[in-house]
Amino acid sequence: MDRSGASCYVYAKASGMLSKSFTGSRTVNLFSAKSLQELWNLLFTDEVPAVPQTLLAQEIEKKASQKFIDEYSNLVKAYSKPDQILLDLLQWFDYENIKNAAGKLAAQNSSKEDFQKIKPFNILKYEKWPDIAKMTEGTELSWFDKIPSLEEENIFANKVDTQFIKKIWTSVQKLPSSERQVAENIIAKRYSFMNITWAMRLKVFYNMDSEKIKEHLIYLDDAKPSTDKFASEALMILDFKIDSFDDWAKWKYVKLLNGKDDSKFWKLDPSYFETKVQKEFSASMRREFHKNPFTAMVMITWFFIKRDELDNIRKAVESIRLNIDQEQMIRNIG
């Protein structure tokens, strides 16, 4: 279909899919399941596999991811010539797959890898597994041609993440001018929040100093200025003390922090912030989805909404496996 006709079709189909998704107020249903079998029946229509609990947990996550990929791919196929950003977002799975493949090979495990399949939109040559150089040969990831050492693993992962973000940012610039600004705001907000959360975790859980944290952030501009669209907010908090609420009191996102109680002691909680961010971002994506029908924004926002759903499915699986109190989990996800 041409862009206009396909956009009408995609908006209608995507709206129907979202109405059945475990997002927004329906997220709580995921954490009401009392067993992995019950969670399976909630998510899928086919019979629960007769496998051990550990394998069933893995199967739920894998099947949920593949369902997401298949639904998204079918929407993309409605366009005779889809916007590049729509293909690039799907190829996030390729970028994640190459990092996972390298980690597996670094651990000297070359058994058959069960990658998330995005065919026919894939970049990587999965049939060449486990030869990582052959998998990436002739692709935009051709520089990833060896198994990184333990020391190189984080460097390679950061380079992969940075390349992906720059890739989708470049594609956003190719959208019609009427859609470009909204898309830029969505992408910038998403990766700014990711940088902030990562910086918080490195400060609190790894006691990393500011200069070291800067090396782990993702920048849009290779010059890494303090005004970088993706990193500026994360850079701003690097010198804030993690046990002084006053340092954070006037910060842009102070309302997303764990609150200061009546006691004198306060400490930054990155997990709390991450949960609040996920809820806030997902809600904003649902608003943008309906504010921008018949545009590329429908697929872009749908992609991020459904990725958050995947994250919550994984959390639901873990809460059942670890026997975490369900009411507590529901409070944790807001």
Backbone hydrogen bonds in HBPLUS format (Angstrom, degrees):
<---DONOR---> <-ACCEPTOR-->    atom                        ^
c    i                          cat <-CA-CA->   ^        H-A-AA   ^      H-
h    n   atom  resd res      DA  || num        DHA   H-A  angle D-A-AA Bond
n    s   type  num  typ     dist DA aas  dist angle  dist       angle   num
A0080-SER N   A0001-MET O   2.92 MM  79  5.24 155.1  1.98 158.1 149.8     1
A0006-ALA N   A0002-ASP O   2.86 MM   4  5.88 167.8  1.88 162.8 167.0     2
A0007-SER N   A0003-ARG O   2.91 MM   4  5.86 150.2  2.00 139.3 147.4     3
A0008-CYS N   A0004-SER O   3.26 MM   4  6.57 153.0  2.34 146.4 151.8     4
A0009-TYR N   A0005-GLY O   3.17 MM   4  6.44 166.3  2.19 150.1 153.7     5
A0010-VAL N   A0006-ALA O   2.77 MM   4  5.91 168.5  1.78 158.0 161.4     6
A0011-TYR N   A0007-SER O   2.99 MM   4  6.03 158.9  2.04 141.5 147.1     7
A0012-ALA N   A0008-CYS O   3.20 MM   4  6.41 161.4  2.23 147.4 151.9     8
A0013-LYS N   A0009-TYR O   2.96 MM   4  6.23 169.7  1.97 156.9 159.8     9
A0014-ALA N   A0010-VAL O   2.74 MM   4  5.72 168.5  1.75 154.7 158.9    10
A0015-SER N   A0011-TYR O   2.97 MM   4  5.90 151.3  2.05 138.4 146.1    11
A0016-GLY N   A0012-ALA O   3.14 MM   4  6.39 157.2  2.20 144.6 150.2    12
A0017-MET N   A0013-LYS O   3.01 MM   4  6.34 155.7  2.07 150.5 157.4    13
A0018-LEU N   A0014-ALA O   2.95 MM   4  6.15 158.3  2.00 147.9 153.6    14
A0019-SER N   A0015-SER O   3.05 MM   4  6.28 149.8  2.15 146.0 153.8    15
A0020-LYS N   A0017-MET O   3.11 MM   3  5.40 143.3  2.25 102.9 113.2    16
A0021-SER N   A0018-LEU O   3.01 MM   3  4.85 154.8  2.08 100.2 108.3    17
A0026-ARG N   A0023-THR O   3.09 MM   3  5.30 140.5  2.26 139.1 131.4    18
A0027-THR N   A0024-GLY O   3.16 MM   3  5.67 165.2  2.18 115.2 119.8    19
A0029-ASN N   A0026-ARG O   3.09 MM   3  5.65 148.9  2.19 112.8 120.7    20
A0030-LEU N   A0027-THR O   2.99 MM   3  5.73 144.4  2.12 120.2 128.1    21
A0031-PHE N   A0028-VAL O   3.07 MM   3  5.41 128.2  2.35 104.3 116.8    22
A0032-SER N   A0029-ASN O   3.17 MM   3  5.04 160.7  2.21 100.3 105.6    23
A0039-LEU N   A0035-SER O   3.00 MM   4  6.28 154.0  2.07 145.6 153.0    24
A0040-TRP N   A0036-LEU O   2.85 MM   4  6.07 156.8  1.90 146.9 153.1    25
A0041-ASN N   A0037-GLN O   3.06 MM   4  6.35 163.5  2.08 148.6 151.9    26
A0042-LEU N   A0038-GLU O   3.04 MM   4  6.24 139.1  2.21 139.1 150.3    27
A0042-LEU N   A0039-LEU O   3.14 MM   3  5.01 124.2  2.47  92.3 107.0    28
A0043-LEU N   A0039-LEU O   3.07 MM   4  6.32 145.6  2.19 148.0 156.4    29
A0043-LEU N   A0040-TRP O   3.07 MM   3  5.25 123.8  2.40  99.5 113.3    30
A0044-PHE N   A0040-TRP O   2.80 MM   4  5.82 162.8  1.83 165.8 170.2    31
A0056-LEU N   A0052-PRO O   2.90 MM   4  6.15 151.4  1.98 152.2 161.7    32
A0057-ALA N   A0053-GLN O   2.89 MM   4  6.09 155.2  1.95 151.7 157.0    33
A0058-GLN N   A0054-THR O   3.22 MM   4  6.50 157.5  2.27 142.0 147.4    34
A0059-GLU N   A0055-LEU O   2.86 MM   4  6.05 152.7  1.93 144.7 153.0    35
A0060-ILE N   A0056-LEU O   2.91 MM   4  6.13 152.0  1.99 149.6 155.7    36
A0061-GLU N   A0057-ALA O   3.27 MM   4  6.55 166.6  2.29 148.9 151.2    37
A0062-LYS N   A0058-GLN O   2.95 MM   4  6.13 164.6  1.97 151.7 156.5    38
A0063-LYS N   A0059-GLU O   2.83 MM   4  5.83 162.4  1.86 146.4 151.9    39
A0064-ALA N   A0060-ILE O   2.92 MM   4  5.99 156.7  1.97 147.1 153.7    40
A0065-SER N   A0061-GLU O   3.04 MM   4  6.21 157.5  2.09 144.9 150.7    41
A0066-GLN N   A0062-LYS O   2.99 MM   4  6.23 162.0  2.02 148.9 153.9    42
A0067-LYS N   A0063-LYS O   2.90 MM   4  6.04 150.3  1.99 144.2 152.5    43
A0068-PHE N   A0064-ALA O   3.05 MM   4  6.27 157.0  2.10 144.5 150.2    44
A0069-ILE N   A0065-SER O   2.96 MM   4  6.28 161.2  1.99 151.2 156.1    45
A0070-ASP N   A0066-GLN O   2.87 MM   4  6.04 164.8  1.89 149.7 153.7    46
A0071-GLU N   A0067-LYS O   2.97 MM   4  6.13 163.5  1.99 150.6 154.9    47
A0072-TYR N   A0068-PHE O   2.97 MM   4  6.12 167.1  1.99 153.8 157.7    48
A0073-SER N   A0069-ILE O   2.82 MM   4  5.92 164.9  1.84 152.8 157.8    49
A0074-ASN N   A0070-ASP O   2.99 MM   4  6.11 156.3  2.05 144.6 150.5    50
A0075-LEU N   A0071-GLU O   3.19 MM   4  6.45 147.6  2.30 142.5 150.5    51
A0075-LEU N   A0072-TYR O   3.12 MM   3  5.20 121.8  2.47  96.9 111.3    52
A0076-VAL N   A0072-TYR O   2.98 MM   4  6.33 158.5  2.02 153.1 159.2    53
A0077-LYS N   A0073-SER O   2.94 MM   4  6.17 153.1  2.02 149.6 156.8    54
A0078-ALA N   A0075-LEU O   3.10 MM   3  5.44 156.1  2.16 106.9 114.4    55
A0079-TYR N   A0076-VAL O   3.06 MM   3  5.92 164.6  2.09 123.8 127.8    56
A0086-LEU N   A0083-ASP O   2.99 MM   3  5.64 140.1  2.15 116.4 126.1    57
A0087-LEU N   A0084-GLN O   3.08 MM   3  5.31 123.2  2.41 103.2 116.8    58
A0088-ASP N   A0084-GLN O   2.90 MM   4  6.16 162.8  1.93 157.6 163.3    59
A0089-LEU N   A0085-ILE O   3.00 MM   4  6.10 158.8  2.04 145.7 149.8    60
A0091-GLN N   A0087-LEU O   3.04 MM   4  6.33 145.9  2.16 145.9 155.9    61
A0091-GLN N   A0088-ASP O   3.08 MM   3  5.02 119.3  2.47  92.7 108.1    62
A0092-TRP N   A0089-LEU O   3.08 MM   3  5.47 159.9  2.12 110.4 115.0    63
A0093-PHE N   A0090-LEU O   3.24 MM   3  6.32 165.8  2.26 127.5 127.6    64
A0094-ASP N   A0091-GLN O   2.99 MM   3  5.04 123.9  2.31  97.0 111.0    65
A0095-TYR N   A0091-GLN O   3.17 MM   4  6.59 157.6  2.22 149.9 155.0    66
A0096-GLU N   A0092-TRP O   2.91 MM   4  6.23 153.0  1.99 149.1 156.8    67
A0097-ASN N   A0093-PHE O   2.80 MM   4  5.91 153.0  1.87 143.2 151.6    68
A0098-ILE N   A0094-ASP O   2.98 MM   4  6.27 151.8  2.07 151.6 157.0    69
A0100-ASN N   A0096-GLU O   3.00 MM   4  6.27 162.9  2.03 153.1 158.2    70
A0101-ALA N   A0097-ASN O   2.77 MM   4  5.91 155.5  1.83 148.8 156.2    71
A0102-ALA N   A0098-ILE O   3.02 MM   4  6.12 159.6  2.06 141.4 146.4    72
A0103-GLY N   A0099-LYS O   3.05 MM   4  6.28 156.8  2.10 146.6 152.9    73
A0104-LYS N   A0100-ASN O   2.97 MM   4  6.18 153.8  2.04 146.8 153.8    74
A0105-LEU N   A0101-ALA O   2.94 MM   4  6.19 164.5  1.96 154.0 157.8    75
A0106-ALA N   A0102-ALA O   2.84 MM   4  5.94 149.7  1.93 144.7 153.7    76
A0107-ALA N   A0103-GLY O   3.21 MM   4  6.39 134.8  2.43 133.3 143.5    77
A0107-ALA N   A0104-LYS O   3.13 MM   3  5.22 131.9  2.38  95.3 108.1    78
A0109-ASN N   A0104-LYS O   3.07 MM   5  5.45 152.4  2.15 142.5 146.1    79
A0108-GLN N   A0105-LEU O   2.83 MM   3  4.82 150.1  1.92 109.3 111.9    80
A0121-PHE N   A0118-ILE O   2.84 MM   3  5.65 151.6  1.92 137.8 135.9    81
A0125-LYS N   A0135-MET O   2.96 MM  10  4.51 165.3  1.98 130.7 135.3    82
A0128-LYS N   A0125-LYS O   3.00 MM   3  5.80 165.2  2.02 122.4 127.3    83
A0129-TRP N   A0126-TYR O   3.19 MM   3  5.60 170.9  2.20 115.2 117.5    84
A0131-ASP N   A0128-LYS O   2.94 MM   3  5.81 154.6  2.01 141.3 139.6    85
A0135-MET N   A0131-ASP O   2.98 MM   4  6.26 147.1  2.09 149.3 159.7    86
A0136-THR N   A0132-ILE O   3.26 MM   4  6.44 144.1  2.40 140.4 147.1    87
A0137-GLU N   A0133-ALA O   2.97 MM   4  5.84 120.4  2.33 135.8 151.1    88
A0139-THR N   A0136-THR O   3.02 MM   3  5.49 148.8  2.12 145.8 142.0    89
A0142-SER N   A0139-THR O   3.10 MM   3  5.20 147.6  2.21 118.5 115.4    90
A0144-PHE N   A0141-LEU O   2.92 MM   3  5.64 154.9  1.98 120.6 127.9    91
A0145-ASP N   A0143-TRP O   2.92 MM   2  5.46 129.3  2.18 106.2  90.9    92
A0152-GLU N   A0149-SER O   2.97 MM   3  5.00 126.6  2.26  96.8 111.5    93
A0153-GLU N   A0149-SER O   2.97 MM   4  6.01 127.0  2.26 150.5 164.2    94
A0155-ILE N   A0152-GLU O   3.03 MM   3  5.16 113.5  2.49 100.6 117.3    95
A0156-PHE N   A0152-GLU O   2.85 MM   4  6.07 166.4  1.87 169.0 172.3    96
A0157-ALA N   A0153-GLU O   2.96 MM   4  6.16 162.3  2.00 148.8 154.2    97
A0158-ASN N   A0154-ASN O   2.93 MM   4  6.03 159.2  1.97 145.4 150.7    98
A0159-LYS N   A0155-ILE O   2.99 MM   4  6.20 153.6  2.06 145.4 153.0    99
A0160-VAL N   A0156-PHE O   2.89 MM   4  6.18 153.8  1.96 151.2 158.3   100
A0161-ASP N   A0157-ALA O   2.97 MM   4  6.22 166.4  1.99 151.3 154.6   101
A0162-THR N   A0158-ASN O   2.89 MM   4  6.04 162.7  1.92 149.0 154.1   102
A0163-GLN N   A0159-LYS O   2.95 MM   4  6.05 158.7  2.00 143.6 149.6   103
A0164-PHE N   A0160-VAL O   3.00 MM   4  6.25 157.5  2.05 150.6 156.6   104
A0165-ILE N   A0161-ASP O   3.05 MM   4  6.32 164.5  2.08 152.6 156.1   105
A0166-LYS N   A0162-THR O   3.01 MM   4  6.20 162.3  2.04 152.2 157.0   106
A0167-LYS N   A0163-GLN O   2.92 MM   4  6.00 146.4  2.03 142.3 152.2   107
A0168-ILE N   A0164-PHE O   3.05 MM   4  6.41 159.9  2.09 155.6 158.3   108
A0169-TRP N   A0165-ILE O   2.98 MM   4  6.14 150.2  2.07 142.7 151.9   109
A0170-THR N   A0166-LYS O   2.94 MM   4  6.09 156.6  2.00 145.0 150.4   110
A0171-SER N   A0167-LYS O   3.15 MM   4  6.43 152.3  2.23 142.0 149.6   111
A0172-VAL N   A0168-ILE O   2.96 MM   4  6.19 145.9  2.08 143.1 151.7   112
A0173-GLN N   A0169-TRP O   3.36 MM   4  6.72 145.1  2.49 142.1 149.6   113
A0173-GLN N   A0170-THR O   3.20 MM   3  5.38 127.4  2.50  97.1 109.6   114
A0174-LYS N   A0171-SER O   2.99 MM   3  5.32 152.6  2.07 107.7 116.4   115
A0175-LEU N   A0172-VAL O   3.07 MM   3  5.51 167.2  2.09 115.5 119.5   116
A0179-GLU N   A0176-PRO O   2.86 MM   3  5.53 156.2  1.91 123.8 131.1   117
A0180-ARG N   A0176-PRO O   3.08 MM   4  6.13 137.2  2.27 149.7 161.1   118
A0183-ALA N   A0179-GLU O   3.20 MM   4  6.39 166.3  2.22 155.8 160.0   119
A0184-GLU N   A0180-ARG O   2.84 MM   4  6.08 159.1  1.89 155.0 161.3   120
A0185-ASN N   A0181-GLN O   3.01 MM   4  6.23 160.2  2.05 148.3 153.0   121
A0186-ILE N   A0182-VAL O   3.06 MM   4  6.34 153.7  2.13 148.1 155.0   122
A0187-ILE N   A0183-ALA O   3.01 MM   4  6.26 172.8  2.02 159.8 160.2   123
A0188-ALA N   A0184-GLU O   2.87 MM   4  5.94 167.7  1.89 154.7 158.9   124
A0189-LYS N   A0185-ASN O   2.96 MM   4  5.93 157.0  2.02 140.4 147.1   125
A0190-ARG N   A0186-ILE O   2.97 MM   4  6.14 161.8  2.00 150.3 155.5   126
A0191-TYR N   A0187-ILE O   3.10 MM   4  6.31 172.3  2.11 156.8 157.4   127
A0192-SER N   A0188-ALA O   2.89 MM   4  5.84 140.5  2.05 142.1 153.1   128
A0193-PHE N   A0189-LYS O   3.07 MM   4  6.14 165.0  2.09 147.8 151.1   129
A0194-MET N   A0190-ARG O   3.14 MM   4  6.43 150.3  2.23 138.2 146.8   130
A0195-ASN N   A0191-TYR O   3.08 MM   4  6.15 156.4  2.14 135.3 140.7   131
A0196-ILE N   A0192-SER O   2.97 MM   4  6.25 159.8  2.01 151.1 156.7   132
A0197-THR N   A0193-PHE O   2.94 MM   4  6.13 171.0  1.95 154.4 156.5   133
A0198-TRP N   A0194-MET O   2.99 MM   4  6.11 161.4  2.02 147.5 153.0   134
A0199-ALA N   A0195-ASN O   2.88 MM   4  6.05 160.4  1.92 150.5 155.9   135
A0200-MET N   A0196-ILE O   2.91 MM   4  6.19 159.4  1.96 153.7 159.3   136
A0201-ARG N   A0197-THR O   2.99 MM   4  6.25 161.2  2.03 150.3 155.1   137
A0202-LEU N   A0198-TRP O   3.01 MM   4  6.25 159.5  2.05 150.9 156.3   138
A0203-LYS N   A0199-ALA O   2.99 MM   4  6.19 149.8  2.08 146.4 154.7   139
A0204-VAL N   A0200-MET O   2.89 MM   4  6.07 169.6  1.90 159.7 161.7   140
A0205-PHE N   A0201-ARG O   2.82 MM   4  5.44 148.8  1.92 140.3 150.1   141
A0208-MET N   A0202-LEU O   3.02 MM   6  5.60 176.6  2.02 144.9 144.4   142
A0213-ILE N   A0209-ASP O   3.01 MM   4  6.28 158.7  2.05 156.0 162.8   143
A0214-LYS N   A0210-SER O   3.08 MM   4  6.34 154.4  2.15 152.0 157.8   144
A0215-GLU N   A0212-LYS O   3.09 MM   3  5.47 137.4  2.28 105.4 116.2   145
A0216-HIS N   A0213-ILE O   2.82 MM   3  5.29 150.4  1.91 114.8 124.3   146
A0217-LEU N   A0214-LYS O   3.46 MM   3  5.48 163.2  2.49 100.9 105.7   147
A0224-LYS N   A0221-ASP O   2.88 MM   3  5.45 162.3  1.91 120.5 126.6   148
A0228-ASP N   A0225-PRO O   3.14 MM   3  5.37 161.2  2.18 114.5 115.0   149
A0232-SER N   A0228-ASP O   2.88 MM   4  5.09 151.7  1.96 150.8 148.5   150
A0235-LEU N   A0231-ALA O   2.87 MM   4  6.05 161.1  1.91 163.4 169.8   151
A0236-MET N   A0232-SER O   3.05 MM   4  6.21 143.0  2.19 141.8 151.4   152
A0237-ILE N   A0234-ALA O   3.27 MM   3  5.60 137.3  2.46 103.3 113.2   153
A0238-LEU N   A0235-LEU O   3.38 MM   3  5.47 160.4  2.42 104.5 110.1   154
A0240-PHE N   A0237-ILE O   3.00 MM   3  5.17 159.1  2.04 109.6 116.4   155
A0244-SER N   A0241-LYS O   3.46 MM   3  5.36 163.9  2.49 107.4 105.5   156
A0268-LEU N   A0242-ILE O   2.79 MM  26  5.18 157.6  1.84 154.0 161.1   157
A0247-ASP N   A0244-SER O   3.11 MM   3  5.68 141.3  2.27 111.4 120.2   158
A0248-TRP N   A0245-PHE O   2.91 MM   3  5.31 137.2  2.10 108.4 120.4   159
A0249-ALA N   A0245-PHE O   3.01 MM   4  6.06 122.0  2.36 145.9 162.2   160
A0249-ALA N   A0246-ASP O   3.36 MM   3  4.99 145.4  2.49  91.8 101.3   161
A0251-TRP N   A0248-TRP O   2.94 MM   3  5.22 165.7  1.96 120.4 123.7   162
A0254-VAL N   A0251-TRP O   3.20 MM   3  5.31 154.9  2.27 122.6 118.1   163
A0256-LEU N   A0253-TYR O   2.96 MM   3  5.60 162.7  1.99 120.4 126.1   164
A0257-LEU N   A0254-VAL O   3.09 MM   3  5.41 166.3  2.11 114.6 117.6   165
A0273-PHE N   A0269-ASP O   3.20 MM   4  6.54 163.2  2.23 154.3 158.7   166
A0274-GLU N   A0270-PRO O   2.86 MM   4  6.07 160.7  1.90 150.1 155.6   167
A0275-THR N   A0271-SER O   3.05 MM   4  6.22 156.9  2.10 145.0 150.3   168
A0276-LYS N   A0272-TYR O   3.01 MM   4  6.27 163.4  2.04 153.5 157.9   169
A0277-VAL N   A0273-PHE O   2.84 MM   4  6.01 158.2  1.88 154.4 160.8   170
A0278-GLN N   A0274-GLU O   2.94 MM   4  6.13 161.0  1.98 146.7 151.7   171
A0279-LYS N   A0275-THR O   3.07 MM   4  6.31 160.3  2.11 147.7 152.7   172
A0280-GLU N   A0276-LYS O   2.87 MM   4  6.05 164.7  1.90 150.0 154.7   173
A0281-PHE N   A0277-VAL O   2.73 MM   4  5.81 169.2  1.75 158.3 161.5   174
A0282-SER N   A0278-GLN O   2.96 MM   4  5.91 162.1  1.99 142.3 148.1   175
A0283-ALA N   A0279-LYS O   3.03 MM   4  6.14 156.4  2.09 144.1 150.5   176
A0284-SER N   A0280-GLU O   3.02 MM   4  6.25 153.8  2.09 144.1 151.4   177
A0285-MET N   A0281-PHE O   2.89 MM   4  6.18 146.4  2.00 148.4 158.1   178
A0286-ARG N   A0282-SER O   3.05 MM   4  6.36 149.2  2.15 144.9 152.5   179
A0287-ARG N   A0283-ALA O   3.11 MM   4  6.43 150.8  2.19 144.2 151.9   180
A0288-GLU N   A0284-SER O   2.96 MM   4  6.19 161.5  1.99 146.1 151.2   181
A0289-PHE N   A0285-MET O   2.86 MM   4  5.97 148.3  1.96 143.6 152.4   182
A0291-LYS N   A0287-ARG O   3.01 MM   4  6.19 138.2  2.19 142.8 155.5   183
A0292-ASN N   A0288-GLU O   3.11 MM   4  6.04 137.4  2.30 147.5 152.9   184
A0298-VAL N   A0295-THR O   3.22 MM   3  5.97 158.8  2.27 117.8 121.7   185
A0300-ILE N   A0296-ALA O   3.09 MM   4  6.34 162.7  2.12 153.3 158.8   186
A0301-THR N   A0297-MET O   2.88 MM   4  5.79 170.8  1.89 146.4 149.6   187
A0302-TRP N   A0298-VAL O   2.98 MM   4  5.95 152.8  2.06 138.2 147.0   188
A0303-PHE N   A0299-MET O   2.92 MM   4  5.97 154.1  1.98 141.4 147.6   189
A0304-PHE N   A0300-ILE O   3.30 MM   4  6.66 159.8  2.35 148.1 151.6   190
A0305-ILE N   A0301-THR O   2.91 MM   4  6.10 159.6  1.95 155.0 161.3   191
A0306-LYS N   A0302-TRP O   2.94 MM   4  6.05 166.2  1.96 152.2 155.8   192
A0307-ARG N   A0303-PHE O   2.97 MM   4  6.14 140.6  2.13 140.1 151.4   193
A0308-ASP N   A0304-PHE O   3.10 MM   4  6.28 150.6  2.19 141.0 147.5   194
A0309-GLU N   A0305-ILE O   3.06 MM   4  6.43 143.5  2.20 138.2 149.0   195
A0310-LEU N   A0306-LYS O   2.98 MM   4  6.29 151.9  2.06 141.7 148.2   196
A0311-ASP N   A0307-ARG O   3.04 MM   4  6.39 154.4  2.11 144.2 150.5   197
A0312-ASN N   A0308-ASP O   3.02 MM   4  6.32 153.4  2.09 146.1 152.8   198
A0313-ILE N   A0309-GLU O   2.90 MM   4  6.23 145.0  2.03 148.5 158.9   199
A0314-ARG N   A0310-LEU O   3.01 MM   4  6.34 158.6  2.06 152.4 157.2   200
A0315-LYS N   A0311-ASP O   3.02 MM   4  6.33 152.1  2.10 142.8 150.8   201
A0316-ALA N   A0312-ASN O   2.88 MM   4  6.07 151.5  1.96 142.4 150.1   202
A0317-VAL N   A0313-ILE O   2.93 MM   4  6.22 156.9  1.99 150.2 156.1   203
A0318-GLU N   A0314-ARG O   3.00 MM   4  6.26 163.4  2.03 149.4 153.5   204
A0319-SER N   A0315-LYS O   2.85 MM   4  6.04 154.1  1.92 147.0 154.5   205
A0320-ILE N   A0316-ALA O   3.14 MM   4  6.36 151.3  2.22 145.6 151.7   206
A0321-ARG N   A0317-VAL O   2.98 MM   4  6.24 166.6  2.00 152.9 157.0   207
A0322-LEU N   A0318-GLU O   2.85 MM   4  5.89 156.7  1.90 151.3 156.9   208
A0324-ILE N   A0319-SER O   2.80 MM   5  4.87 158.9  1.84 146.7 152.2   209
A0323-ASN N   A0320-ILE O   3.18 MM   3  4.93 154.5  2.25  96.7 104.2   210
A0329-MET N   A0325-ASP O   3.04 MM   4  6.40 152.8  2.12 148.2 156.1   211
A0330-ILE N   A0326-GLN O   2.93 MM   4  6.22 156.7  1.98 151.2 157.3   212
A0331-ARG N   A0327-GLU O   2.99 MM   4  6.26 154.4  2.06 143.7 150.5   213
A0332-ASN N   A0328-GLN O   2.82 MM   4  6.08 150.6  1.91 144.8 154.1   214
A0333-ILE N   A0329-MET O   2.99 MM   4  6.30 149.2  2.09 150.4 156.7   215
A0334-GLY N   A0331-ARG O   3.10 MM   3  5.07 151.2  2.18  99.2 108.0   216
